[in-house]
């Protein structure tokens, strides 16, 4: 797995691979692209991906696309995964 988000100094912004991939994992012919976010922001990230100009090429390549949302519940971090492949 590799982090694909980079910090651009001078303009002080973060840039994701293809504008929406934070993490990329590969294994035996499988590729997983992940966008991470807060639990409450998941729907906006799903929309960002589905409206992206690059998502069709990623889907045609057979990549799995996940949005993972995080929140703290009873002092523990929990996550939810939405598959938008």
Residue, then its C-alpha position, 0 to 999 in steps of 0.5 A: x500500500x502507498x499513500x498517494x496524497x502529497x502536500x504542495x508547499x507554497x500554495x498550501x494544498x493537498x493533492x490526491x492521485x487523480x484528484x480523489x485517491x488517498x491510498x493505493x494498494x496492489x496485490x496479485x492482479x488486484x488494485x484498490x483505490x481508497x478515499x478516506x474521510x470523516x463518517x459525516x463527509x462520506x456522501x460528498x466524497x462518493x459524489x466527488x468520485x462518481x463525478x470525476x473525469x478519471x473514474x471511468x478509466x479506473x473502473x475500466x481497469x478493474x480497480x476496486x474503489x472504496x470510500x472509508x469513513x471514520x468516527x469515534x464511538x464510545x472512545x473507539x474509532x470505527x469505520x464504514x466502507x462504501x464500495x463505489x467501483 
